[in-house]
Amino acid sequence: MSTLPILSGRDAVRIFAKFGWEIARQRGSHIILVKAGHPATLSVPDHREVARGTLRALIRRAGLTVEEFIAASD
């Protein structure tokens, strides 16, 4: 299992955008992402550092692997 980097919420949103996720709205400190044809929504905290467990759960919910996510961050 790969180690996830420490990312801000905005950086995580940029990486998810590479996989077709779009910002639907923002309420408070959470950015809501949607993807056409995907039943789930992602609620990314707009923090300086997103906890690794939270990021891993978001990656899983997006239907990605950690390796795919890390490769897209480069």
DSSP file (Angstrom, degrees, kcal/mol; ACC not computed):
  #  RESIDUE AA STRUCTURE BP1 BP2  ACC     N-H-->O    O-->H-N    N-H-->O    O-->H-N    TCO  KAPPA ALPHA  PHI   PSI    X-CA   Y-CA   Z-CA
    1    1 A M              0   0    0      0, 0.0     2,-0.1     0, 0.0     0, 0.0   0.000 360.0 360.0 360.0 132.8    0.0    0.0    0.0
    2    2 A S        -     0   0    0      1,-0.1     2,-0.5     0, 0.0    64,-0.0  -0.458 360.0-114.4 -79.9 149.7    1.4    3.4   -1.0
    3    3 A T        -     0   0    0     -2,-0.1    -1,-0.1     1,-0.0     0, 0.0  -0.711  29.6-130.5 -84.3 129.0    1.8    6.2    1.5
    4    4 A L        -     0   0    0     -2,-0.5     2,-0.1     1,-0.1    48,-0.1  -0.558  19.6-124.0 -77.9 140.9   -0.4    9.1    0.7
    5    5 A P        -     0   0    0      0, 0.0     2,-0.6     0, 0.0    -1,-0.1  -0.417  30.0-100.1 -76.4 160.4    1.1   12.6    0.7
    6    6 A I        +     0   0    0     -2,-0.1     2,-0.3    43,-0.1    45,-0.1  -0.749  54.4 176.1 -79.6 119.7   -0.1   15.4    2.9
    7    7 A L        -     0   0    0     -2,-0.6    43,-2.8    43,-0.5     2,-0.2  -0.888  30.0-120.8-125.1 154.6   -2.3   17.5    0.6
    8    8 A S     >  -     0   0    0     -2,-0.3     4,-2.1    41,-0.2    40,-0.2  -0.478  35.8-108.2 -81.7 165.8   -4.5   20.5    1.1
    9    9 A G  H  > S+     0   0    0     38,-2.7     4,-2.1     1,-0.2     5,-0.1   0.888 120.5  52.7 -61.5 -39.5   -8.2   20.2    0.2
   10   10 A R  H  > S+     0   0    0     37,-0.4     4,-2.0     2,-0.2    -1,-0.2   0.885 108.1  50.5 -65.4 -38.8   -7.7   22.4   -2.9
   11   11 A D  H  > S+     0   0    0      2,-0.2     4,-1.8     1,-0.2    -1,-0.2   0.908 109.7  50.7 -64.8 -41.1   -4.9   20.2   -4.1
   12   12 A A  H  X S+     0   0    0     -4,-2.1     4,-2.5     1,-0.2    -2,-0.2   0.900 108.4  52.4 -62.8 -40.5   -7.0   17.1   -3.7
   13   13 A V  H  X S+     0   0    0     -4,-2.1     4,-2.1     1,-0.2    -1,-0.2   0.904 106.9  53.3 -62.0 -41.6   -9.8   18.8   -5.7
   14   14 A R  H  X S+     0   0    0     -4,-2.0     4,-0.9     1,-0.2    -1,-0.2   0.887 110.5  46.8 -60.6 -39.7   -7.4   19.5   -8.5
   15   15 A I  H >X S+     0   0    0     -4,-1.8     3,-0.7     1,-0.2     4,-0.5   0.920 110.9  50.5 -70.7 -42.9   -6.4   15.9   -8.6
   16   16 A F  H ><>S+     0   0    0     -4,-2.5     5,-1.8     1,-0.2     3,-1.3   0.851 103.1  62.0 -62.6 -32.2  -10.0   14.6   -8.6
   17   17 A A  H ><5S+     0   0    0     -4,-2.1     3,-1.7     1,-0.3    -1,-0.2   0.823  93.3  63.3 -62.4 -30.8  -10.7   17.0  -11.4
   18   18 A K  H <<5S+     0   0    0     -4,-0.9    -1,-0.3    -3,-0.7    -2,-0.2   0.745 102.3  51.1 -64.3 -22.2   -8.2   15.1  -13.6
   19   19 A F  T <<5S-     0   0    0     -3,-1.3    -1,-0.3    -4,-0.5    -2,-0.2   0.231 131.6 -90.8-100.0  12.0  -10.5   12.1  -13.2
   20   20 A G  T < 5S+     0   0    0     -3,-1.7    16,-0.4     1,-0.3     2,-0.3   0.472  78.8 141.0  97.7   2.2  -13.6   14.0  -14.3
   21   21 A W      < -     0   0    0     -5,-1.8     2,-0.3    14,-0.1    -1,-0.3  -0.591  31.7-162.9 -79.2 140.9  -14.9   15.3  -11.0
   22   22 A E  E     -A   34   0A   0     12,-3.0    12,-2.6    -2,-0.3     2,-0.5  -0.920  25.8-105.5-125.3 149.8  -16.4   18.8  -11.0
   23   23 A I  E     +A   33   0A   0     -2,-0.3    10,-0.2    10,-0.2     3,-0.1  -0.616  34.6 176.1 -73.3 122.9  -17.1   21.3   -8.2
   24   24 A A  E     -     0   0A   0      8,-3.0     2,-0.3    -2,-0.5    -1,-0.2   0.824  61.5 -36.2 -93.1 -41.8  -20.9   21.4   -7.7
   25   25 A R  E     -A   32   0A   0      7,-1.2     7,-2.7     2,-0.0    -1,-0.4  -0.976  48.1-128.9-169.6 169.0  -20.9   23.8   -4.7
   26   26 A Q  E     -A   31   0A   0     -2,-0.3     2,-0.5     5,-0.2     5,-0.2  -0.994  17.1-176.6-134.9 130.5  -19.2   24.8   -1.6
   27   27 A R  E >   -A   30   0A   0      3,-1.9     3,-1.4    -2,-0.4     2,-0.3  -0.961  63.4 -46.1-127.8 114.6  -20.8   25.2    1.8
   28   28 A G  T 3  S-     0   0    0     -2,-0.5     0, 0.0     1,-0.2     0, 0.0  -0.473 123.0 -17.0  65.3-126.8  -18.6   26.4    4.6
   29   29 A S  T 3  S+     0   0    0     -2,-0.3    17,-4.0    -3,-0.1     2,-0.4   0.119 118.0  88.6-102.1  22.1  -15.4   24.6    4.6
   30   30 A H  E <   -AB  27  45A   0     -3,-1.4    -3,-1.9    15,-0.3     2,-0.5  -0.978  59.9-152.2-124.7 133.4  -16.4   21.6    2.4
   31   31 A I  E     -AB  26  44A   0     13,-3.2    13,-2.9    -2,-0.4     2,-0.5  -0.894  15.3-146.6-102.2 124.6  -16.2   21.5   -1.4
   32   32 A I  E     -AB  25  43A   0     -7,-2.7    -8,-3.0    -2,-0.5    -7,-1.2  -0.816  14.5-165.7 -97.2 124.2  -18.8   19.1   -3.0
   33   33 A L  E     -AB  23  42A   0      9,-3.1     9,-2.2    -2,-0.5     2,-0.3  -0.868   5.5-174.6-110.5 142.9  -17.7   17.3   -6.1
   34   34 A V  E     -A   22   0A   0    -12,-2.6   -12,-3.0    -2,-0.4     2,-0.4  -0.915   8.5-159.9-130.6 159.2  -19.9   15.5   -8.6
   35   35 A K    >   -     0   0    0      5,-0.4     3,-2.0     3,-0.4   -14,-0.1  -0.990  29.7-109.8-141.7 131.1  -19.2   13.3  -11.6
   36   36 A A  T 3  S+     0   0    0     -2,-0.4    -2,-0.0   -16,-0.4     0, 0.0  -0.358 104.7  13.9 -60.1 132.1  -21.7   12.5  -14.4
   37   37 A G  T 3  S+     0   0    0      1,-0.2    -1,-0.3    -2,-0.1     0, 0.0   0.462 102.3 108.3  82.2   1.1  -22.7    8.9  -14.3
   38   38 A H    <   -     0   0    0     -3,-2.0    -3,-0.4     1,-0.1    -1,-0.2  -0.954  58.4-153.3-113.8 124.8  -21.4    8.4  -10.8
   39   39 A P  S    S+     0   0    0      0, 0.0     2,-0.1     0, 0.0    -1,-0.1   0.753  70.7  77.0 -70.8 -22.8  -23.9    8.0   -8.0
   40   40 A A        -     0   0    0     21,-0.2    -5,-0.4    -5,-0.0     2,-0.3  -0.470  63.8-151.1 -88.5 157.2  -21.6    9.2   -5.2
   41   41 A T        -     0   0    0     -2,-0.1     2,-0.5    -7,-0.1    -7,-0.2  -0.901  14.5-134.6-116.5 154.9  -20.6   12.8   -4.3
   42   42 A L  E     -B   33   0A   0     -9,-2.2    -9,-3.1    -2,-0.3     2,-0.7  -0.940   8.2-160.0-112.2 131.3  -17.4   13.7   -2.7
   43   43 A S  E     -B   32   0A   0     -2,-0.5   -11,-0.2   -11,-0.2    15,-0.0  -0.881  15.1-170.6-110.6  98.5  -17.2   16.2    0.2
   44   44 A V  E     -B   31   0A   0    -13,-2.9   -13,-3.2    -2,-0.7     2,-0.2  -0.788  22.0-126.7 -95.1 122.4  -13.6   17.4    0.4
   45   45 A P  E     -B   30   0A   0      0, 0.0     2,-1.7     0, 0.0   -15,-0.3  -0.492  13.7-135.9 -67.8 132.7  -12.7   19.5    3.4
   46   46 A D        +     0   0    0    -17,-4.0     2,-0.2    -2,-0.2   -16,-0.1  -0.497  58.3 133.7 -88.5  67.1  -11.1   22.8    2.4
   47   47 A H  S    S-     0   0    0     -2,-1.7   -38,-2.7   -40,-0.1   -37,-0.4  -0.708  70.5-113.9-113.4 164.5   -8.4   22.6    5.0
   48   48 A R  S    S+     0   0    0      1,-0.3     2,-0.4    -2,-0.2    -1,-0.1   0.883 108.7  23.6 -63.7 -38.1   -4.6   23.2    4.7
   49   49 A E  S    S-     0   0    0    -41,-0.1     2,-0.5   -40,-0.0    -1,-0.3  -0.989  73.7-152.0-132.6 124.3   -4.0   19.5    5.4
   50   50 A V        -     0   0    0    -43,-2.8   -43,-0.5    -2,-0.4     5,-0.0  -0.819  33.9-108.7 -92.7 131.4   -6.6   16.7    4.8
   51   51 A A     >  -     0   0    0     -2,-0.5     4,-2.5     1,-0.1     5,-0.2  -0.261  22.5-124.3 -58.8 143.6   -6.1   13.8    7.1
   52   52 A R  H  > S+     0   0    0      1,-0.2     4,-2.6     2,-0.2     5,-0.2   0.872 110.7  52.3 -60.6 -38.2   -4.7   10.7    5.3
   53   53 A G  H  > S+     0   0    0      2,-0.2     4,-2.0     1,-0.2    -1,-0.2   0.891 110.5  48.0 -65.1 -39.6   -7.7    8.5    6.4
   54   54 A T  H  > S+     0   0    0      2,-0.2     4,-2.2     1,-0.2    -2,-0.2   0.917 112.7  48.4 -65.6 -44.1  -10.1   11.0    5.1
   55   55 A L  H  X S+     0   0    0     -4,-2.5     4,-2.4     1,-0.2    -2,-0.2   0.905 110.3  51.6 -63.9 -41.6   -8.3   11.3    1.8
   56   56 A R  H  X S+     0   0    0     -4,-2.6     4,-2.2     1,-0.2    -1,-0.2   0.893 109.7  49.9 -62.9 -39.5   -8.1    7.5    1.5
   57   57 A A  H  X S+     0   0    0     -4,-2.0     4,-2.4     2,-0.2    -1,-0.2   0.893 110.3  50.3 -66.0 -39.6  -11.9    7.3    2.1
   58   58 A L  H  X S+     0   0    0     -4,-2.2     4,-1.7     2,-0.2    -2,-0.2   0.900 110.0  50.3 -64.4 -40.8  -12.5    9.9   -0.6
   59   59 A I  H  <>S+     0   0    0     -4,-2.4     5,-2.2     2,-0.2     4,-0.4   0.924 111.9  47.6 -62.9 -44.9  -10.3    8.0   -3.1
   60   60 A R  H ><5S+     0   0    0     -4,-2.2     3,-1.3     1,-0.2    -2,-0.2   0.910 110.8  51.0 -62.2 -43.1  -12.1    4.8   -2.4
   61   61 A R  H 3<5S+     0   0    0     -4,-2.4    -1,-0.2     1,-0.3    -2,-0.2   0.803 105.9  56.3 -66.2 -28.7  -15.5    6.5   -2.8
   62   62 A A  T 3<5S-     0   0    0     -4,-1.7    -1,-0.3    -5,-0.2    -2,-0.2   0.551 117.4-114.4 -79.1  -7.1  -14.4    8.0   -6.1
   63   63 A G  T < 5S+     0   0    0     -3,-1.3     2,-0.2    -4,-0.4    -3,-0.2   0.761  74.9 124.3  80.9  25.1  -13.7    4.5   -7.4
   64   64 A L      < -     0   0    0     -5,-2.2     2,-0.3    -6,-0.1    -1,-0.3  -0.669  58.1-122.9-111.0 166.0   -9.9    5.0   -7.6
   65   65 A T     >  -     0   0    0     -2,-0.2     4,-2.1     1,-0.1     5,-0.2  -0.742  26.9-116.3-101.4 160.4   -6.9    3.3   -6.2
   66   66 A V  H  > S+     0   0    0     -2,-0.3     4,-2.7     1,-0.2     5,-0.2   0.884 116.7  55.0 -61.6 -38.1   -4.3    5.1   -4.1
   67   67 A E  H  > S+     0   0    0      2,-0.2     4,-2.4     1,-0.2    -1,-0.2   0.907 107.3  48.7 -63.4 -42.6   -1.7    4.4   -6.8
   68   68 A E  H  > S+     0   0    0      2,-0.2     4,-1.8     1,-0.2    -1,-0.2   0.919 112.8  48.8 -62.1 -43.4   -3.9    6.0   -9.5
   69   69 A F  H  X S+     0   0    0     -4,-2.1     4,-0.9     1,-0.2    -2,-0.2   0.920 112.3  46.8 -63.6 -45.5   -4.4    9.0   -7.3
   70   70 A I  H >X S+     0   0    0     -4,-2.7     3,-0.6     1,-0.2     4,-0.5   0.895 110.2  53.6 -64.8 -40.4   -0.7    9.4   -6.5
   71   71 A A  H >< S+     0   0    0     -4,-2.4     3,-0.8     1,-0.2    -1,-0.2   0.859 108.0  50.7 -62.6 -35.6    0.3    9.0  -10.2
   72   72 A A  H 3< S+     0   0    0     -4,-1.8    -1,-0.2     1,-0.2    -2,-0.2   0.701  99.9  65.4 -75.3 -18.8   -2.1   11.8  -11.1
   73   73 A S  H <<        0   0    0     -4,-0.9    -1,-0.2    -3,-0.6    -2,-0.2   0.651 360.0 360.0 -78.6 -12.8   -0.7   14.1   -8.5
   74   74 A D    <<        0   0    0     -3,-0.8    -1,-0.2    -4,-0.5    -2,-0.1   0.462 360.0 360.0 -82.7 360.0    2.7   14.2  -10.3
